[in-house]
Each structure stands twice: as structure tokens, then as C-alpha cells.
Amino acid sequence: MERADCDLGYFARSIRGFKRHVGESHDSMFMLILLQCLEALSFVHESGLVHCDIKPSNILLQFDVEGNFIVKLCDFGLPHL
């Protein structure tokens, strides 16, 4: 099992608080997260599965030491074939 640093819901709440204090926009970061989510869903669909529970808590983010991230989908409890 791999480790994840946080889920998308927690990350979004943290960034909103950060933006309020610092005043910077992180829209481009969310666009990168969205792009990786879509790529992951495309892979899942090409494999013949349908993830039936996409929500922020099922989108995990793993960060490296440089602050780059990898998006991982989780909770494939009952995927449709």
C-alpha cells in the first residue's frame, strides 16, 4: 500500500485558507490536479471499469520533496465492469 499526503478536500480547504492570508491564486495548481484526475479516469475507463464514487475524499495527493504532486484515485469498492 502506498502513502498519500492528503485528499483533495483537505487540500482545497488548506489552499483556500492560504489564499485568504497571502492573496495568491493557485488556480493553475487545481488545473493540474484536474488534468491528472481526468487522465486517471481515462485509464480506468480504457481498462473497462467505471469508478462510481468520484469525490474529493477519493482523490489522493502525494507530494515529493520539491512540492510536485501525483494524483491517485482510491475507493474502487464496487466498480462497474
N, C-alpha and C positions, 0 to 999 in steps of 0.2 A: 504494500500500500504506500502511495506517495503522500507527501506532506503538502498542504496548501496553507498559505498565509492568512487568507480571509475569503469570505464570499463577497459577491458583487454588492449585495445590500449593505453590508458593513462598510465596504469601501466607499460606496456612494455617500453614505451618511458622513463618513470621515472627511471626504473631499468637500462636501457642502459646508461643513464647519470651517474647514481650512480656507475656503474661498471667502467666507464671510469675514474672516480676520485678516487675510492677506490681500484679498481683492483680485486674485489671478483666476483666469479661466482655464479649465482643464478639459474643455470640450474635445480637443484633439485626442486626449488620452481615452476618453469614453468612445470615440470613434474607432480607435484601435481595438478596444475591448469588443465593441460590436462586430468589427470585421473578423476577429478571431472566433467569436461565437458563431457567426454565420458560416465560417469555414469548417468549424467543428460539426455544426448541424448538417452541412452539405455532405461531409464524410459519413456521418451516421446514416443519412438518407440513402447515399450511394451503396451503403452496406446492407440496405434493405430494412432498416429499423426506423421507428418513429419515436422520438422522445416525447412522452405525453405530459411532462411536468416541468416545462421550462419556466423558471422564476429566478430572481436574483440569488436566493439562497442555494440554488443548484448550479450556479456558475461560480467556480472557484478560481482564485487568482494566486499564482505562485510567483514570487519576486526573486530576482537574483541580486547579487551584491551591488550591481550597478543601477538598480531600480527598474530594470526591464521586467516584463511580466509575461507569463504564459497563462492563457485561459484554459480551464479544464471543465468539462461538463460532468456532472455527477448525478446520482439517483436515477438510474435506469431501471427502477423497480419492476415495472411491467411494460416494457417497450412493445409496441405493436410490430409484428413482422409483416 
